């Protein structure tokens, strides 16, 4: 189970990196471009994609470091992810095809926060059931 969780987390991370690289190069595939064409679609994309990544990273961390205090581990993982997301959002100002957006950043942070809580919640629920 651990191996599949880690592999899934890595693959999802690489998917997001590929999306970022293609957006920076102004080469997003048409289906992704169309996916965001409804009002607020970009914000929803940030919320869901970074939320899923937060869930996977936090679940992986809670699985790998099960002896550590989840109340410290989840905020630490989420803060590190948030810093990386902030740097990526800022880096958009360096590419002519991209626009840095505080609302995109806030949607990303909201996704990280909610999905980190869900990872923590499901981890605690699993521990409680296992006892």
DACOR-V526349 format. One record per backbone hydrogen bond with DSSP energy under -1.0 kcal/mol. NH is the residue of the N-H (numbers start at 1). CO is the residue of the C=O. E is the energy in kcal/mol with one decimal. If there is no record, write none. Layout:
((NH,CO,E) (NH,CO,E))
//
This chain:
((5,1,-2.3) (6,2,-2.6) (7,3,-2.4) (8,4,-2.7) (9,5,-2.3) (10,6,-2.5) (11,7,-2.7) (12,8,-2.3) (13,9,-2.4) (14,10,-2.5) (15,11,-2.0) (16,12,-2.1) (17,13,-2.3) (18,14,-2.4) (19,15,-2.2) (20,16,-2.5) (21,17,-2.6) (22,18,-2.5) (23,19,-2.3) (24,20,-2.7) (25,21,-1.8) (26,23,-1.4) (27,22,-3.7) (33,29,-2.2) (34,30,-2.9) (35,31,-1.3) (36,32,-1.0) (37,34,-1.6) (41,38,-2.7) (44,40,-2.3) (45,41,-2.4) (46,42,-2.3) (47,43,-2.6) (48,44,-2.8) (49,45,-2.8) (50,46,-2.0) (51,47,-1.4) (52,48,-2.9) (53,49,-2.2) (54,50,-2.3) (55,51,-2.6) (56,52,-2.8) (57,53,-2.9) (58,54,-2.8) (59,55,-2.7) (60,56,-2.6) (61,57,-2.6) (62,58,-2.7) (63,59,-1.8) (64,60,-3.2) (65,61,-2.9) (68,65,-1.9) (72,69,-1.8) (73,69,-2.5) (74,70,-2.0) (76,72,-1.7) (77,73,-2.7) (78,74,-2.6) (79,75,-2.5) (80,76,-2.3) (81,77,-2.3) (82,78,-2.5) (83,79,-2.3) (84,80,-2.0) (85,81,-2.5) (86,82,-2.5) (87,83,-2.4) (88,84,-2.2) (89,85,-2.6) (90,86,-2.5) (91,87,-2.3) (93,90,-2.0) (94,91,-1.9) (95,92,-1.5) (98,95,-1.6) (105,101,-1.9) (106,102,-2.5) (107,103,-2.1) (108,104,-2.4) (109,105,-2.7) (110,106,-2.3) (111,107,-2.1) (112,108,-2.5) (113,109,-2.5) (114,110,-2.7) (115,111,-2.3) (116,112,-1.9) (117,113,-2.1) (118,114,-2.1) (119,115,-2.1) (120,116,-2.4) (121,117,-3.1) (122,118,-2.8) (123,119,-2.0) (124,120,-2.5) (125,121,-2.5) (126,122,-2.1) (127,123,-2.2) (128,124,-2.4) (129,125,-2.3) (130,126,-2.0))
//
